Amino acid sequence: MTFEQCHANLMQIRRSQGTRCPAVRIAYNGITYQGRLMRADSDPETRRLPDARFGVIVLEGLGLARGPETILQIASIPEDGICDLPAS
């Protein structure tokens, strides 16, 4: 996935959930991760280098307590690998 694809996909999910930190499901190297989006290097305000080719998405658990973060490289996410996690 490119930074542009990632950014567009996350903006759509953020709009639908009405939050900057939406609950997402990400397919990554044959494993599905889910959690609350905490940071994405594809966002213009957090992109450290404008021409950077690699960046990460940081997920946090969905529970009330803070837990370990999951860090996924954007370039390893397939084009359709990020989706909205419906509320249960």
Backbone bond lengths (Angstrom), bond angles and torsions (degrees), N, CA, C in turn:
res aa  C-N    CA-C-N  psi(-1)  N-CA   C-N-CA  omega(-1)  CA-C   N-CA-C  phi
1 M - - - 1.439 - - 1.529 108.03 -
2 T 1.305 116.13 139.11 1.460 121.04 176.88 1.528 109.56 -86.72
3 F 1.325 115.71 165.10 1.464 120.26 176.85 1.533 110.59 -59.25
4 E 1.330 116.13 -40.13 1.468 120.26 -177.83 1.528 110.91 -65.37
5 Q 1.337 117.18 -43.56 1.465 120.98 178.01 1.526 110.32 -63.36
6 C 1.313 116.13 -42.99 1.453 121.13 179.93 1.525 110.53 -62.20
7 H 1.312 116.56 -47.79 1.464 120.90 -178.90 1.533 111.20 -61.54
8 A 1.322 117.26 -45.92 1.465 120.97 -179.92 1.527 111.03 -62.07
9 N 1.325 116.36 -43.47 1.457 121.02 -179.77 1.523 111.00 -63.94
10 L 1.326 117.11 -45.38 1.461 120.50 -179.63 1.528 112.04 -67.14
11 M 1.326 117.85 -36.23 1.472 120.16 177.97 1.527 110.63 -63.21
12 Q 1.329 117.41 -40.37 1.459 121.20 178.00 1.537 110.72 -63.38
13 I 1.320 116.79 -43.96 1.471 120.98 179.25 1.523 110.45 -66.66
14 R 1.326 117.35 -41.76 1.473 120.29 177.72 1.526 111.52 -60.52
15 R 1.328 116.99 -41.93 1.468 120.55 178.22 1.517 111.33 -63.40
16 S 1.328 116.85 -43.91 1.465 119.73 -177.29 1.528 111.98 -67.66
17 Q 1.348 117.92 -34.41 1.460 120.65 179.40 1.527 112.75 -91.72
18 G 1.327 116.82 -14.26 1.457 120.96 177.88 1.519 113.82 70.02
19 T 1.323 117.16 32.53 1.464 120.58 179.92 1.520 110.98 -146.96
20 R 1.305 116.45 153.71 1.457 122.43 177.57 1.533 111.21 -74.74
21 C 1.328 116.48 -24.25 1.468 122.41 -177.41 1.530 110.07 -119.81
22 P 1.325 117.84 72.93 1.467 120.66 -175.77 1.535 112.61 -75.58
23 A 1.315 115.11 161.72 1.465 121.85 172.42 1.530 107.05 -83.26
24 V 1.326 116.26 126.44 1.462 121.43 -176.10 1.525 111.11 -131.39
25 R 1.316 114.37 160.62 1.463 123.16 172.64 1.525 105.88 -120.72
26 I 1.335 116.85 130.16 1.458 121.12 -176.81 1.520 109.57 -127.43
27 A 1.337 115.43 126.11 1.465 121.65 173.48 1.524 106.67 -86.41
28 Y 1.337 115.52 129.64 1.464 119.42 -173.93 1.517 108.91 -148.20
29 N 1.322 116.78 109.88 1.467 122.13 178.04 1.519 112.84 50.50
30 G 1.317 117.07 45.32 1.459 121.60 176.00 1.519 114.89 83.30
31 I 1.318 118.46 0.94 1.465 122.78 178.96 1.521 107.91 -119.51
32 T 1.333 116.56 144.10 1.455 121.05 177.23 1.523 109.17 -105.32
33 Y 1.320 115.35 125.15 1.462 122.39 177.33 1.517 108.17 -110.22
34 Q 1.317 116.11 147.31 1.454 119.28 173.51 1.518 108.98 -138.93
35 G 1.318 114.47 149.26 1.458 119.67 -179.32 1.507 110.31 170.83
36 R 1.316 115.00 -174.97 1.462 121.86 178.67 1.525 108.27 -92.17
37 L 1.322 115.56 129.04 1.465 121.46 179.65 1.522 109.18 -69.31
38 M 1.314 116.46 120.82 1.458 120.63 178.60 1.529 111.79 -102.25
39 R 1.335 116.59 -36.97 1.459 119.66 -179.35 1.514 109.09 -156.71
40 A 1.315 115.51 144.90 1.461 121.49 174.52 1.521 107.88 -137.47
41 D 1.325 116.12 124.41 1.465 120.27 179.18 1.525 112.23 -67.98
42 S 1.320 117.90 -9.25 1.471 120.44 177.43 1.529 111.35 -77.46
43 D 1.328 117.91 -16.21 1.460 120.82 178.35 1.526 109.35 -72.07
44 P 1.327 117.42 132.49 1.466 119.94 -176.86 1.528 113.68 -56.85
45 E 1.325 117.62 -34.74 1.467 119.81 -177.46 1.532 113.26 -74.53
46 T 1.326 118.49 -16.91 1.466 120.07 178.79 1.521 112.62 -111.31
47 R 1.301 117.95 -3.46 1.469 121.16 -179.75 1.517 109.03 -69.82
48 R 1.311 115.75 118.41 1.464 120.47 -175.52 1.522 111.95 -73.85
49 L 1.305 117.00 -46.90 1.461 121.39 178.82 1.522 108.00 -121.04
50 P 1.325 118.44 125.29 1.459 120.56 -176.35 1.527 114.52 -58.71
51 D 1.320 117.59 -30.77 1.459 120.60 -178.02 1.525 113.14 -100.23
52 A 1.339 117.04 13.28 1.461 120.31 -178.58 1.526 110.25 -63.69
53 R 1.325 116.14 139.68 1.464 120.74 -179.13 1.514 111.44 -97.02
54 F 1.323 117.68 -18.99 1.451 120.92 -176.63 1.521 109.92 -124.03
55 G 1.299 115.39 141.48 1.453 121.78 178.44 1.510 108.63 -157.03
56 V 1.323 116.09 176.05 1.454 120.31 -176.11 1.523 111.68 -129.24
57 I 1.330 113.59 160.81 1.458 123.11 168.87 1.520 105.33 -114.01
58 V 1.328 116.47 135.06 1.454 121.42 179.47 1.522 108.52 -112.59
59 L 1.343 115.80 122.70 1.458 122.58 177.78 1.519 109.63 -109.59
60 E 1.333 114.93 146.13 1.454 121.72 174.47 1.522 107.23 -120.08
61 G 1.322 117.09 152.98 1.461 120.76 -180.00 1.518 112.33 -58.67
62 L 1.332 116.03 159.04 1.463 121.35 -176.80 1.529 113.62 -85.27
63 G 1.313 118.46 -9.12 1.462 121.50 -177.66 1.518 113.14 -73.81
64 L 1.319 115.23 -180.00 1.458 120.45 -179.18 1.523 112.28 -77.98
65 A 1.313 117.20 -30.93 1.464 120.91 -179.11 1.524 110.12 -87.11
66 R 1.319 115.60 148.13 1.468 119.67 176.49 1.515 108.87 -74.24
67 G 1.290 115.51 136.04 1.453 121.35 178.78 1.507 109.85 -129.58
68 P 1.311 116.98 -169.09 1.466 119.24 178.88 1.527 111.03 -66.62
69 E 1.305 115.90 148.25 1.462 121.62 177.16 1.517 109.67 -88.61
70 T 1.332 114.93 151.39 1.461 121.53 173.68 1.513 106.91 -108.04
71 I 1.315 117.19 126.95 1.462 122.06 -178.42 1.519 108.21 -114.43
72 L 1.342 116.29 121.80 1.462 122.51 -176.86 1.526 109.73 -122.94
73 Q 1.316 116.74 135.41 1.465 121.08 179.00 1.524 109.80 -78.20
74 I 1.315 117.24 127.26 1.469 122.99 -175.95 1.527 111.10 -59.58
75 A 1.320 118.34 -40.11 1.465 121.56 -177.11 1.530 112.39 -63.25
76 S 1.327 118.54 -21.09 1.465 121.86 -178.76 1.526 112.89 -93.68
77 I 1.322 117.69 -0.25 1.463 121.76 178.36 1.529 108.08 -89.60
78 P 1.356 118.20 129.59 1.474 118.80 178.18 1.534 111.13 -66.35
79 E 1.330 115.69 162.79 1.468 121.01 -176.71 1.520 113.85 -53.53
80 D 1.321 116.74 -37.03 1.477 120.23 -179.60 1.519 111.01 -104.79
81 G 1.350 117.45 27.03 1.455 121.76 -171.36 1.515 116.08 -85.26
82 I 1.332 119.09 -10.45 1.463 120.94 179.47 1.522 108.46 -111.85
83 C 1.336 116.31 127.32 1.467 118.85 177.45 1.517 109.74 -141.50
84 D 1.322 113.81 162.79 1.446 124.00 178.50 1.530 109.33 -65.75
85 L 1.311 117.82 135.84 1.452 121.73 175.28 1.521 107.27 -98.02
86 P 1.332 118.03 107.01 1.463 120.01 -176.02 1.530 111.34 -63.16
87 A 1.316 115.76 145.04 1.475 120.93 177.23 1.507 109.14 -65.90
88 S 1.330 115.76 139.75 1.473 118.56 -179.39 1.508 111.58 -103.96
